[in-house]
Amino acid sequence: LKLFKNITFGTKWNYALGASVYNQSFYNVSGLGDNLKKRNDQLQALANTAVGTAEYNQIAEELAHSARYRANYIEKADFLRLSTLYLGYDLSSLSRKLTKNVVNGMRFSFAIQNVFVLTNYMTMKKSIYTLLALALLLTSCDSWVENAGTPNNTLTKEQLNKSAMIAIVQTNTISDGPLTAYVKTLQGDAASAAFLALGTTVDELTEGTIPNALLYRQIATDNLPPTSGTQSDLWNKIHNYYARSVELSEIAGQITGANAEQTEIIKAYGKYVGHLHAGYALQLLAESFSTTPAAEGGSVILNKTVVSHEAMLNQAKEQYEAAMKEVQSDALKNYRGVDNEAASRQIKTYELKLAMHLGQYAEAKTLIGGALKDSESVEVIYNNDGADNPLYSAIGPNSRDVQVSPSLEAARITDAEKKALPLAHASVDKKNPNRYNIYASALTRKGALTISDENDIHLVKAELIVRGVMTGDALTEVNKVIGKYDIASQLSTVPTLPQIAALRRIFLTFRGERTADIRRGLEQGTAATTWSNRKIKWLPMPEKELQSQGL
């Protein structure tokens, strides 16, 4: 903005509406004193207290409560920030005069950054008073980082290896400790991010009408180079999920305790959860990234080693098998606080999904009988005391960067399909009603993130029957899914593989299944042709990772 003659003025604003943030910093230093120190003291007290006493049970419940419920630290993070105030003066005419046109342009300018913030978020409110700074050209703030102190309220290795960090055992219940609860939270972060990226490689999702971020646009337009860096967030989420899962198994194997029986239960439970999630993290990594994004047979970097997709998915199988071994151990079989049969069905379901994704239908047949029963599901649970479902945040009513594909919206023909996948339009341009994002209206802020459910199992059964791999009634299996939403929409003839592919597209949305179905050749229509012409069938790994291995 030109104010007067050669004087220019400008501002830059940032804002967020409808955002909520888990305030980890506030959690660490507020509440009943220093929470982290309090938790350490509780862990020590638990180790020194006789198992089964009222005092032991009270401390155990407090620890379990702190791992599960942190609602007081979820804050509204709406804000309006004047991030930059700019003032400049154009000296071009003077420079040309003084240098006889040798220097054609010169400008003097300065800017004030982080002028003020209007918000109720505790951490950001402090910045109103502390972040007012004059930022001249070539100013450095390195000394602020160099003078940072090391926090003294961190957990020691001995404290980390306490059994209560894994789980807290009572007579008929077992409660997740902080490490276990954290791994399950990371599953939701990693899986949802992978589902969004994978869905955008096919006809499930596409870029938003007016996106703020580039990732989904680059995937949708088939132009995502390793140098982009936009895929780094997903890469880091999956790797963090894997690392913490492995760490959970390792720590569980090292814990000690005065009560031998209880210690063995916690060991087995921690290793079961750790192995299960390590397997799923490996599966997500192999299905999301590749050294050869355009073709099968690629590899992924894991722990500074290049691992082929085949080897990585075999490692995933081994992790699932290790999880099953712990579930079937005497420690968990003899403990009433764990439903061994349900845990076994959960693991079998992960193995079944992997077998189907790999096109190993004979193996899938051996697993299907031990997978989920009707009304059961594998989910990441969100509640009022924690974070929001990431899919809701991404493709719910406030969708911005990514949206449901118009072709998926058009593919819903029957009433059952429209009820199973309700969609709506959210305007993104008040002046132009034709500019909108298509969002999944059934998603809720605290709704569960589904990994697998009975719809998945029935459609797998139908496919295996149609393929001739197993016997049964494929028509009954698909109608069990359709009839949940509308009886009149049920099929009257045995489904074909293309029909099963179309049903899976609608009834198993936003789980990464559509991408897997196209990769394994179940879909033979236009989507398969489009897929064969894509350059980005897997996401390329970040450039720095490739360079680290000389790739």
C-alpha positions as CSV (number, residue, x, y, z in Angstrom):
1,L,0.0,0.0,0.0
2,K,1.5,3.3,-1.1
3,L,0.8,6.0,1.6
4,F,2.6,9.1,0.3
5,K,4.9,9.6,-2.6
6,N,7.8,7.1,-2.0
7,I,6.5,5.7,1.3
8,T,4.9,2.2,1.3
9,F,3.1,0.4,4.1
10,G,2.0,-3.2,4.4
11,T,0.7,-5.8,6.9
12,K,0.5,-9.5,7.1
13,W,-2.2,-11.3,9.2
14,N,-2.6,-14.9,10.3
15,Y,-5.6,-16.4,11.8
16,A,-7.2,-19.7,12.8
17,L,-10.9,-20.4,13.5
18,G,-12.4,-23.5,15.1
19,A,-9.0,-25.0,16.2
20,S,-8.3,-26.9,19.4
21,V,-4.8,-27.7,20.7
22,Y,-3.4,-30.0,23.3
23,N,-1.2,-27.8,25.4
24,Q,1.6,-30.1,26.4
25,S,3.7,-27.3,27.9
26,F,0.8,-26.2,30.1
27,Y,0.2,-29.8,31.1
28,N,3.8,-30.3,32.2
29,V,3.9,-27.3,34.5
30,S,0.3,-26.8,35.8
31,G,-2.4,-28.6,37.6
32,L,-1.4,-30.2,40.9
33,G,2.2,-28.9,40.9
34,D,4.6,-30.3,38.4
35,N,2.7,-33.1,36.7
36,L,5.7,-34.9,35.3
37,K,7.4,-34.9,38.7
38,K,4.1,-35.9,40.4
39,R,3.9,-38.9,37.9
40,N,7.5,-39.9,38.7
41,D,6.7,-39.8,42.4
42,Q,3.6,-41.9,41.9
43,L,5.6,-44.5,39.9
44,Q,8.1,-44.7,42.8
45,A,5.3,-45.0,45.3
46,L,3.6,-47.7,43.3
47,A,6.8,-49.7,43.3
48,N,7.1,-49.4,47.1
49,T,3.5,-50.3,47.9
50,A,2.1,-53.8,48.5
51,V,0.1,-55.0,45.5
52,G,-3.7,-55.3,46.1
53,T,-3.8,-52.8,49.0
54,A,-6.2,-49.9,48.9
55,E,-3.2,-47.5,48.7
56,Y,-1.8,-49.4,45.7
57,N,-5.2,-49.4,43.9
58,Q,-5.6,-45.7,44.5
59,I,-2.2,-44.8,43.1
60,A,-2.7,-47.2,40.1
61,E,-6.0,-45.5,39.3
62,E,-4.5,-42.0,39.4
63,L,-1.8,-43.1,37.0
64,A,-4.3,-44.7,34.7
65,H,-6.5,-41.6,34.8
66,S,-3.6,-39.3,34.0
67,A,-2.7,-41.4,30.9
68,R,-6.3,-41.4,29.6
69,Y,-7.8,-38.0,30.5
70,R,-6.2,-34.7,29.8
71,A,-9.3,-32.7,28.9
72,N,-8.2,-29.7,31.0
73,Y,-5.3,-29.2,28.6
74,I,-7.3,-29.1,25.4
75,E,-7.7,-25.4,24.6
76,K,-9.4,-23.4,22.0
77,A,-6.6,-22.1,19.7
78,D,-8.5,-19.5,17.7
79,F,-6.3,-16.5,17.1
80,L,-5.8,-13.4,15.1
81,R,-2.1,-12.3,14.7
82,L,-0.6,-9.3,13.1
83,S,2.5,-11.1,12.1
84,T,4.3,-8.4,10.1
85,L,4.0,-4.6,10.0
86,Y,6.1,-3.2,7.1
87,L,7.2,0.3,6.3
88,G,9.4,1.2,3.3
89,Y,10.8,4.2,1.6
90,D,11.8,4.2,-2.1
91,L,15.2,5.9,-2.8
92,S,15.4,4.8,-6.4
93,S,15.3,8.4,-7.8
94,L,18.0,9.5,-5.4
95,S,20.2,6.5,-6.2
96,R,20.0,7.0,-9.9
97,K,20.9,10.7,-9.5
98,L,23.8,10.1,-7.2
99,T,25.3,7.2,-9.2
100,K,24.5,8.5,-12.6
101,N,22.1,5.6,-13.3
102,V,24.7,3.0,-12.2
103,V,22.3,2.0,-9.4
104,N,18.8,2.0,-10.7
105,G,16.9,1.1,-7.5
106,M,17.3,1.4,-3.8
107,R,14.9,0.9,-1.0
108,F,15.1,1.4,2.8
109,S,12.7,-0.7,4.8
110,F,12.0,-2.2,8.2
111,A,9.4,-4.5,9.6
112,I,8.1,-5.3,13.0
113,Q,7.3,-9.0,13.4
114,N,4.7,-10.6,15.7
115,V,3.2,-7.3,16.6
116,F,0.3,-8.7,18.6
117,V,-1.9,-11.7,19.0
118,L,-5.6,-11.9,20.1
119,T,-6.3,-15.3,21.6
120,N,-7.4,-17.2,24.6
121,Y,-4.8,-20.0,24.1
122,M,-2.5,-19.9,27.2
123,T,0.8,-20.3,25.4
124,M,0.1,-17.8,22.7
125,K,-1.2,-15.2,25.1
126,K,2.3,-15.0,26.5
127,S,3.5,-14.1,23.1
128,I,1.5,-10.9,23.2
129,Y,4.0,-9.6,25.7
130,T,7.1,-11.4,24.7
131,L,7.2,-11.6,20.9
132,L,7.2,-7.9,20.1
133,A,10.4,-7.5,18.2
134,L,12.0,-5.1,15.6
135,A,13.3,-7.2,12.7
136,L,15.9,-5.4,10.6
137,L,17.6,-7.1,7.7
138,L,20.3,-9.6,8.6
139,T,19.2,-9.8,12.2
140,S,20.1,-13.1,14.0
141,C,18.5,-14.8,17.0
142,D,21.0,-17.7,17.2
143,S,22.0,-16.8,20.8
144,W,18.4,-17.4,22.0
145,V,18.8,-21.1,21.1
146,E,22.3,-21.4,22.3
147,N,21.3,-20.2,25.8
148,A,18.5,-22.7,26.1
149,G,18.6,-24.7,29.3
150,T,18.0,-28.5,29.6
151,P,14.7,-29.3,31.5
152,N,15.3,-31.1,34.8
153,N,11.9,-32.8,34.9
154,T,12.5,-35.6,32.4
155,L,12.1,-39.3,33.0
156,T,15.1,-41.4,33.7
157,K,15.6,-44.8,32.1
158,E,14.8,-46.5,35.4
159,Q,11.6,-44.6,35.7
160,L,10.7,-45.4,32.0
161,N,11.1,-49.1,32.7
162,K,8.5,-49.1,35.5
163,S,5.6,-51.5,34.8
164,A,3.1,-48.7,35.3
165,M,4.4,-47.0,32.2
166,I,3.2,-50.0,30.2
167,A,-0.1,-50.9,32.0
168,I,-1.7,-51.0,35.4
169,V,-3.2,-54.4,36.4
170,Q,-6.1,-54.9,38.7
171,T,-8.2,-58.0,39.4
172,N,-10.4,-57.9,36.3
173,T,-9.1,-55.0,34.3
174,I,-5.9,-53.7,32.7
175,S,-5.4,-50.0,32.0
176,D,-3.0,-48.6,29.5
177,G,0.0,-46.8,30.9
178,P,1.4,-43.7,29.2
179,L,3.7,-45.5,26.8
180,T,0.9,-47.8,25.6
181,A,-1.7,-45.1,25.3
182,Y,0.8,-43.0,23.3
183,V,1.4,-45.7,20.8
184,K,-2.3,-46.1,20.2
185,T,-2.6,-42.3,19.7
186,L,0.2,-42.4,17.1
187,Q,-1.7,-45.1,15.2
188,G,-4.5,-42.6,14.6
189,D,-2.1,-39.9,13.5
190,A,-0.2,-42.1,11.1
191,A,-3.1,-44.1,9.7
192,S,-5.3,-41.1,9.0
193,A,-2.5,-39.3,7.3
194,A,-1.7,-42.4,5.2
195,F,-5.4,-42.9,4.3
196,L,-5.7,-39.3,3.1
197,A,-2.5,-39.5,0.9
198,L,-3.4,-42.9,-0.5
199,G,-7.0,-41.8,-1.2
200,T,-5.7,-38.9,-3.2
201,T,-3.7,-41.2,-5.5
202,V,-6.9,-42.7,-6.6
203,D,-10.5,-41.6,-7.2
204,E,-11.4,-41.3,-3.5
205,L,-10.0,-37.9,-2.6
206,T,-8.7,-34.9,-4.4
207,E,-7.2,-31.5,-3.7
208,G,-9.4,-28.8,-2.0
209,T,-11.0,-26.1,-4.1
210,I,-8.8,-23.4,-2.4
211,P,-6.1,-25.4,-0.6
212,N,-3.6,-23.9,1.8
213,A,-1.2,-26.8,1.6
214,L,0.4,-28.3,-1.5
215,L,0.6,-32.1,-0.7
216,Y,-2.8,-33.2,-1.9
217,R,-2.6,-30.9,-5.0
218,Q,0.8,-32.5,-5.9
219,I,-0.6,-36.0,-5.4
220,A,-3.8,-35.3,-7.3
221,T,-1.9,-33.7,-10.2
222,D,0.6,-36.5,-10.3
223,N,3.5,-34.1,-9.6
224,L,5.2,-34.8,-6.3
225,P,9.0,-34.8,-6.6
226,P,11.2,-35.9,-3.7
227,T,12.4,-32.4,-3.4
228,S,9.0,-31.1,-2.5
229,G,9.2,-31.9,1.2
230,T,5.4,-31.9,1.6
231,Q,5.4,-35.6,2.2
232,S,7.8,-35.3,5.1
233,D,5.0,-35.0,7.7
234,L,3.5,-38.3,6.7
235,W,6.9,-39.9,6.6
236,N,7.8,-38.7,10.1
237,K,4.4,-39.8,11.5
238,I,4.7,-43.4,10.3
239,H,8.4,-43.6,11.4
240,N,7.6,-42.2,14.8
241,Y,4.7,-44.6,15.2
242,Y,7.0,-47.6,14.3
243,A,9.8,-46.4,16.6
244,R,7.5,-46.0,19.6
245,S,5.9,-49.3,19.0
246,V,9.2,-51.1,18.9
247,E,10.3,-49.2,22.0
248,L,7.1,-50.3,23.8
249,S,7.9,-54.0,23.1
250,E,11.5,-53.5,24.2
251,I,10.7,-51.7,27.4
252,A,7.9,-54.3,28.2
253,G,10.5,-57.1,28.0
254,Q,12.8,-55.3,30.5
255,I,10.4,-54.4,33.3
256,T,10.7,-55.9,36.7
257,G,8.4,-56.0,39.7
258,A,7.9,-57.5,43.2
259,N,4.8,-59.3,42.0
260,A,6.0,-61.9,39.5
261,E,2.6,-62.8,38.2
262,Q,1.5,-59.2,37.6
263,T,4.8,-58.4,36.0
264,E,4.5,-61.2,33.5
265,I,1.0,-60.0,32.6
266,I,2.2,-56.5,31.9
267,K,5.2,-57.8,30.0
268,A,3.0,-59.9,27.7
269,Y,0.5,-57.1,27.3
270,G,3.1,-54.5,26.4
271,K,4.8,-56.8,23.9
272,Y,1.5,-57.7,22.3
273,V,0.5,-54.1,21.8
274,G,4.0,-53.1,20.7
275,H,4.4,-55.9,18.1
276,L,0.9,-55.4,16.7
277,H,1.4,-51.7,16.1
278,A,5.0,-52.2,14.8
279,G,3.5,-54.6,12.2
280,Y,0.9,-52.1,11.2
281,A,3.4,-49.2,11.0
282,L,5.6,-51.3,8.6
283,Q,2.5,-52.1,6.5
284,L,1.6,-48.4,6.3
285,L,5.2,-47.5,5.4
286,A,5.5,-50.0,2.6
287,E,2.0,-49.1,1.2
288,S,2.7,-45.4,1.3
289,F,6.3,-44.8,0.2
290,S,8.7,-46.2,-2.4
291,T,12.1,-45.6,-4.1
292,T,10.2,-46.3,-7.3
293,P,7.0,-44.3,-7.0
294,A,5.8,-45.2,-10.5
295,A,6.2,-49.0,-10.3
296,E,6.0,-52.0,-8.0
297,G,9.0,-53.7,-6.6
298,G,10.3,-50.6,-4.7
299,S,12.0,-50.2,-1.4
300,V,11.8,-48.0,1.7
301,I,14.4,-46.7,4.1
302,L,14.0,-48.0,7.6
303,N,16.6,-47.5,10.3
304,K,19.1,-46.2,7.8
305,T,18.8,-49.3,5.7
306,V,17.1,-49.7,2.3
307,V,14.5,-52.5,2.7
308,S,12.4,-53.9,-0.2
309,H,8.6,-53.7,0.1
310,E,8.5,-57.5,0.1
311,A,11.0,-57.8,3.0
312,M,9.2,-55.0,4.9
313,L,5.8,-56.6,4.6
314,N,7.3,-60.0,5.7
315,Q,8.6,-58.1,8.8
316,A,5.1,-56.9,9.3
317,K,3.8,-60.5,9.3
318,E,6.5,-61.4,11.8
319,Q,5.4,-58.6,14.1
320,Y,1.8,-59.8,13.9
321,E,2.9,-63.4,14.7
322,A,4.9,-62.1,17.7
323,A,1.8,-60.3,18.9
324,M,-0.3,-63.5,18.6
325,K,2.4,-65.4,20.6
326,E,2.0,-62.9,23.5
327,V,-1.8,-63.1,23.4
328,Q,-1.6,-66.9,23.6
329,S,1.0,-66.9,26.4
330,D,0.0,-68.3,29.8
331,A,0.3,-64.9,31.3
332,L,-2.6,-63.4,29.3
333,K,-4.6,-66.6,28.8
334,N,-4.9,-67.0,32.6
335,Y,-5.7,-63.3,33.2
336,R,-9.4,-62.3,33.1
337,G,-8.6,-58.7,32.4
338,V,-7.8,-59.4,28.7
339,D,-10.3,-61.0,26.2
340,N,-7.8,-63.4,24.5
341,E,-10.3,-64.4,21.8
342,A,-11.1,-60.8,20.9
343,A,-7.4,-59.9,20.8
344,S,-6.7,-62.9,18.6
345,R,-9.4,-61.9,16.2
346,Q,-8.0,-58.4,16.1
347,I,-4.5,-59.7,15.1
348,K,-6.1,-62.1,12.5
349,T,-7.9,-59.1,11.0
350,Y,-4.6,-57.2,10.5
351,E,-3.1,-60.3,8.9
352,L,-6.2,-60.8,6.7
353,K,-6.0,-57.2,5.4
354,L,-2.3,-57.6,4.6
355,A,-2.9,-60.9,2.8
356,M,-5.7,-59.3,0.7
357,H,-3.6,-56.3,-0.2
358,L,-0.9,-58.6,-1.4
359,G,-3.3,-60.7,-3.4
360,Q,-2.6,-63.8,-1.3
361,Y,-6.1,-65.1,-1.4
362,A,-5.3,-68.7,-0.3
363,E,-3.7,-67.3,2.8
364,A,-6.7,-64.9,3.3
365,K,-9.0,-68.0,3.3
366,T,-7.1,-69.4,6.3
367,L,-7.4,-66.2,8.2
368,I,-11.0,-65.2,7.5
369,G,-12.6,-67.5,10.0
370,G,-10.5,-66.1,12.9
371,A,-11.1,-62.4,12.0
372,L,-13.7,-60.0,13.4
373,K,-17.2,-61.1,14.2
374,D,-20.3,-59.1,13.4
375,S,-20.6,-55.9,15.5
376,E,-16.8,-56.0,16.2
377,S,-14.4,-53.5,14.7
378,V,-10.7,-52.3,14.9
379,E,-10.8,-48.6,15.7
380,V,-8.8,-45.8,17.1
381,I,-11.1,-44.2,19.7
382,Y,-11.3,-40.5,20.3
383,N,-13.3,-39.0,23.2
384,N,-14.0,-35.6,24.8
385,D,-10.8,-35.8,26.8
386,G,-8.4,-36.1,23.9
387,A,-7.7,-35.0,20.3
388,D,-10.1,-34.9,17.4
389,N,-10.5,-37.6,14.7
390,P,-7.9,-36.5,12.1
391,L,-10.1,-37.5,9.2
392,Y,-12.9,-35.2,10.6
393,S,-10.4,-32.4,10.7
394,A,-9.2,-33.0,7.2
395,I,-12.4,-34.0,5.2
396,G,-15.1,-32.9,7.6
397,P,-17.2,-29.7,7.2
398,N,-14.1,-27.5,7.6
399,S,-12.1,-29.3,4.9
400,R,-9.7,-27.1,3.1
401,D,-6.7,-28.8,1.6
402,V,-8.3,-32.1,0.6
403,Q,-11.9,-33.1,-0.3
404,V,-13.9,-36.0,-1.4
405,S,-13.6,-36.7,-5.1
406,P,-16.6,-35.7,-7.3
407,S,-16.4,-39.1,-9.0
408,L,-16.9,-40.8,-5.6
409,E,-19.9,-38.6,-4.9
410,A,-21.4,-39.5,-8.3
411,A,-20.7,-43.2,-7.8
412,R,-23.2,-43.5,-5.0
413,I,-26.3,-44.8,-6.8
414,T,-28.5,-46.7,-4.4
415,D,-30.1,-45.4,-1.2
416,A,-27.9,-47.8,0.8
417,E,-24.8,-46.3,-0.8
418,K,-25.9,-42.7,-0.1
419,K,-26.7,-43.6,3.5
420,A,-23.4,-45.4,4.0
421,L,-21.5,-42.6,2.6
422,P,-23.4,-39.3,3.2
423,L,-21.6,-36.3,1.6
424,A,-22.3,-32.6,1.6
425,H,-21.0,-29.4,0.1
426,A,-19.2,-26.6,2.0
427,S,-18.9,-23.2,0.3
428,V,-15.4,-21.8,0.1
429,D,-16.3,-18.6,-1.8
430,K,-19.3,-16.5,-0.7
431,K,-19.3,-14.7,-4.0
432,N,-19.4,-17.9,-6.1
433,P,-21.7,-20.7,-4.8
434,N,-20.2,-23.1,-7.4
435,R,-16.9,-23.1,-5.5
436,Y,-17.2,-25.6,-2.7
437,N,-15.5,-28.6,-1.1
438,I,-17.2,-32.0,-0.9
439,Y,-17.0,-33.4,2.6
440,A,-17.9,-36.6,4.5
441,S,-20.8,-35.4,6.6
442,A,-21.0,-38.7,8.7
443,L,-17.6,-38.0,10.2
444,T,-17.8,-36.5,13.7
445,R,-15.2,-34.7,15.7
446,K,-14.8,-37.4,18.3
447,G,-15.9,-40.4,16.2
448,A,-13.7,-43.4,15.9
449,L,-11.2,-43.9,13.1
450,T,-12.0,-47.2,11.6
451,I,-9.3,-49.6,10.5
452,S,-11.6,-52.6,9.8
453,D,-15.1,-53.7,10.7
454,E,-17.8,-56.3,9.8
455,N,-18.4,-54.6,6.4
456,D,-14.8,-55.3,5.5
457,I,-15.0,-59.0,6.6
458,H,-18.3,-59.7,4.6
459,L,-16.9,-58.1,1.4
460,V,-13.7,-60.1,1.7
461,K,-15.7,-63.3,2.2
462,A,-17.8,-62.4,-0.9
463,E,-14.7,-61.8,-3.0
464,L,-13.0,-65.0,-1.9
465,I,-16.2,-67.0,-2.8
466,V,-16.5,-65.3,-6.2
467,R,-12.8,-66.0,-6.9
468,G,-13.5,-69.7,-6.1
469,V,-11.0,-69.7,-3.2
470,M,-13.7,-70.7,-0.6
471,T,-17.2,-71.9,-0.6
472,G,-20.2,-70.0,0.6
473,D,-22.9,-67.6,-0.6
474,A,-21.4,-64.4,-2.0
475,L,-24.9,-62.8,-2.5
476,T,-25.7,-63.2,1.2
477,E,-22.4,-61.7,2.2
478,V,-22.7,-58.5,0.2
479,N,-26.4,-58.2,1.2
480,K,-25.4,-58.3,4.8
481,V,-23.5,-55.1,4.2
482,I,-26.1,-53.4,1.9
483,G,-29.0,-54.4,4.1
484,K,-27.6,-52.5,7.1
485,Y,-28.4,-49.3,5.3
486,D,-31.4,-50.1,3.0
487,I,-33.1,-53.5,2.4
488,A,-34.5,-52.3,-0.9
489,S,-31.0,-51.8,-2.3
490,Q,-29.9,-55.4,-1.8
491,L,-28.7,-57.3,-4.9
492,S,-30.8,-60.0,-6.5
493,T,-28.0,-61.9,-8.3
494,V,-24.6,-63.1,-7.3
495,P,-22.1,-60.2,-7.5
496,T,-19.2,-60.1,-9.9
497,L,-15.7,-58.9,-9.0
498,P,-16.3,-55.5,-10.6
499,Q,-19.5,-55.2,-8.5
500,I,-17.6,-56.1,-5.4
501,A,-14.9,-53.5,-6.3
502,A,-17.7,-50.9,-6.6
503,L,-19.2,-51.9,-3.2
504,R,-15.8,-51.8,-1.5
505,R,-15.2,-48.3,-2.9
506,I,-18.4,-47.0,-1.1
507,F,-18.6,-49.1,2.0
508,L,-14.9,-49.1,2.9
509,T,-14.0,-45.5,2.2
510,F,-11.1,-43.6,3.8
511,R,-9.2,-46.7,4.9
512,G,-6.6,-47.1,2.2
513,E,-8.6,-49.9,0.7
514,R,-9.4,-48.3,-2.6
515,T,-5.7,-47.9,-3.4
516,A,-5.0,-51.4,-2.4
517,D,-7.8,-52.7,-4.5
518,I,-6.5,-51.0,-7.6
519,R,-3.0,-52.1,-7.0
520,R,-3.9,-55.7,-6.7
521,G,-6.1,-55.6,-9.9
522,L,-9.6,-55.9,-8.3
523,E,-10.7,-52.7,-10.1
524,Q,-10.6,-53.1,-13.9
525,G,-12.5,-50.1,-15.0
526,T,-11.5,-46.5,-15.9
527,A,-9.8,-46.0,-12.5
528,A,-7.4,-48.9,-13.3
529,T,-6.5,-47.2,-16.6
530,T,-5.9,-43.9,-14.9
531,W,-3.8,-45.6,-12.3
532,S,-1.6,-47.4,-14.9
533,N,-0.7,-44.0,-16.4
534,R,0.2,-42.3,-13.1
535,K,3.8,-41.5,-12.2
536,I,3.0,-41.3,-8.4
537,K,1.6,-44.7,-7.4
538,W,3.6,-44.5,-4.1
539,L,4.8,-41.4,-2.5
540,P,8.5,-40.6,-3.1
541,M,10.6,-40.5,0.1
542,P,11.9,-37.1,1.2
543,E,15.0,-36.0,-0.7
544,K,17.2,-35.9,2.4
545,E,16.4,-39.6,3.1
546,L,17.3,-40.6,-0.4
547,Q,20.5,-38.7,-0.2
548,S,21.5,-40.3,3.1
549,Q,21.5,-43.7,1.3
550,G,23.0,-42.3,-2.0
551,L,19.8,-42.9,-3.9
